[in-house]
Amino acid sequence: MAKRMGCSVWVLSLSCLVVAALIVSPATGLSCGDAVSALIPCGSYLVGAGAPQPSSQCCASARSLNKLAATPASRQQLCECFKSTGPSFGVKTDRAKQLPALCKLNLNIAISPDVNCKNV
C-alpha cells in the first residue's frame, strides 16, 4: 500500500510539473514540459527505484530528446529545465550522470546540480 501511494504521489507530482512547464514555452519550440515528458521512461531509473541500468525505452527517449535539442539555446533551456526539475522529482545525481554513457549519448555537458547552463 505504501509503495502504491508513493508511486501515485510521484505520478501526480510529475503531472503537475508537466502542466506547469507547458505554460511557459521557450522560443525554440521545445518546452520544459516536453522535455520532462520525453524522459518519463527514465523516471524509475533516475530516482533509483528501478533497475541499475536504464531501459531501452529510456535510452531511445533520451536519444530523441538529444536530437531535438540541436541548438545551443535549446541545450541551455534543457539544462535549466532539468537543473530546476530534477531535485523536485528526487533524481539522483549519480544516476543522471551515468545516463549519457549508458545510453551512448555524446553530450558535452557536465551533469551536475551546480552546472552553469549558460556555458553549455
C-alpha positions as CSV (number, residue, x, y, z in Angstrom):
1,M,0.0,0.0,0.0
2,A,2.8,2.5,0.9
3,K,4.6,1.7,-2.3
4,R,1.5,2.3,-4.4
5,M,0.9,5.6,-2.6
6,G,4.5,6.7,-3.2
7,C,4.2,5.9,-6.9
8,S,0.9,7.8,-7.1
9,V,2.4,10.8,-5.4
10,W,5.3,10.7,-7.8
11,V,3.0,10.4,-10.9
12,L,0.8,13.3,-9.5
13,S,3.8,15.5,-8.9
14,L,5.1,14.7,-12.4
15,S,1.8,15.5,-14.0
16,C,1.6,18.9,-12.1
17,L,5.1,19.8,-13.2
18,V,4.4,18.9,-16.8
19,V,1.3,21.0,-16.9
20,A,3.1,23.9,-15.2
21,A,6.1,23.7,-17.5
22,L,3.8,23.6,-20.6
23,I,2.5,27.1,-19.7
24,V,5.9,28.6,-20.4
25,S,7.1,27.6,-23.9
26,P,10.7,28.6,-24.9
27,A,11.4,30.2,-28.2
28,T,13.0,27.0,-29.6
29,G,9.7,25.2,-29.6
30,L,10.8,22.6,-27.0
31,S,9.2,23.3,-23.7
32,C,10.4,22.1,-20.3
33,G,7.2,20.1,-20.1
34,D,8.0,18.4,-23.4
35,A,11.5,17.5,-22.1
36,V,10.3,16.1,-18.8
37,S,7.6,14.1,-20.6
38,A,10.1,12.7,-23.0
39,L,12.1,11.3,-20.1
40,I,9.2,9.7,-18.3
41,P,10.5,6.2,-19.3
42,C,13.7,7.1,-17.4
43,G,11.9,8.1,-14.2
44,S,12.3,5.0,-12.2
45,Y,16.0,4.7,-13.2
46,L,16.7,8.3,-12.4
47,V,15.2,8.2,-8.9
48,G,16.8,4.9,-8.1
49,A,13.6,2.9,-7.9
50,G,14.2,0.7,-10.9
51,A,16.9,-1.4,-12.4
52,P,20.6,-0.3,-12.1
53,Q,20.5,0.2,-15.9
54,P,18.2,2.4,-17.9
55,S,15.7,0.6,-20.1
56,S,16.0,0.5,-23.9
57,Q,12.8,2.7,-24.0
58,C,14.5,5.2,-21.7
59,C,17.6,5.4,-23.9
60,A,15.5,5.8,-27.0
61,S,13.7,8.7,-25.4
62,A,16.9,10.3,-24.2
63,R,18.4,10.0,-27.8
64,S,15.3,11.5,-29.3
65,L,15.4,14.4,-26.8
66,N,19.1,14.9,-27.6
67,K,18.3,15.2,-31.3
68,L,15.6,17.8,-30.6
69,A,18.0,19.9,-28.6
70,A,20.2,20.7,-31.5
71,T,21.0,24.3,-30.9
72,P,23.0,25.9,-28.1
73,A,19.9,27.9,-27.0
74,S,17.8,24.7,-26.7
75,R,20.5,22.9,-24.8
76,Q,20.8,25.8,-22.4
77,Q,17.0,25.7,-21.9
78,L,17.0,22.0,-21.3
79,C,19.9,22.4,-18.9
80,E,17.9,25.0,-16.9
81,C,14.8,22.8,-17.0
82,F,16.5,19.7,-15.7
83,K,18.5,21.6,-13.2
84,S,15.3,23.0,-11.7
85,T,13.0,20.0,-12.0
86,G,15.4,17.2,-11.2
87,P,15.5,17.8,-7.4
88,S,11.7,18.1,-7.2
89,F,11.4,14.6,-8.6
90,G,14.2,13.2,-6.4
91,V,16.5,12.5,-9.3
92,K,19.8,11.0,-8.0
93,T,22.7,13.0,-9.4
94,D,24.9,9.9,-9.8
95,R,22.2,8.2,-11.9
96,A,21.7,11.3,-14.1
97,K,25.5,11.5,-14.6
98,Q,25.6,7.8,-15.8
99,L,22.6,8.1,-18.2
100,P,24.5,9.6,-21.2
101,A,27.2,6.9,-21.1
102,L,24.8,4.0,-20.5
103,C,22.6,5.2,-23.4
104,K,25.6,6.0,-25.6
105,L,24.8,9.7,-25.9
106,N,27.5,12.1,-26.9
107,L,27.0,15.0,-24.6
108,N,29.5,17.8,-23.9
109,I,27.6,19.0,-20.9
110,A,28.6,18.3,-17.3
111,I,25.7,16.8,-15.4
112,S,25.7,18.4,-12.0
113,P,23.3,20.5,-9.9
114,D,26.0,23.2,-10.0
115,V,26.4,23.4,-13.8
116,N,26.3,26.8,-15.3
117,C,23.8,26.3,-18.1
118,K,25.0,29.4,-19.9
119,N,28.2,27.6,-20.7
120,V,26.7,24.5,-22.4
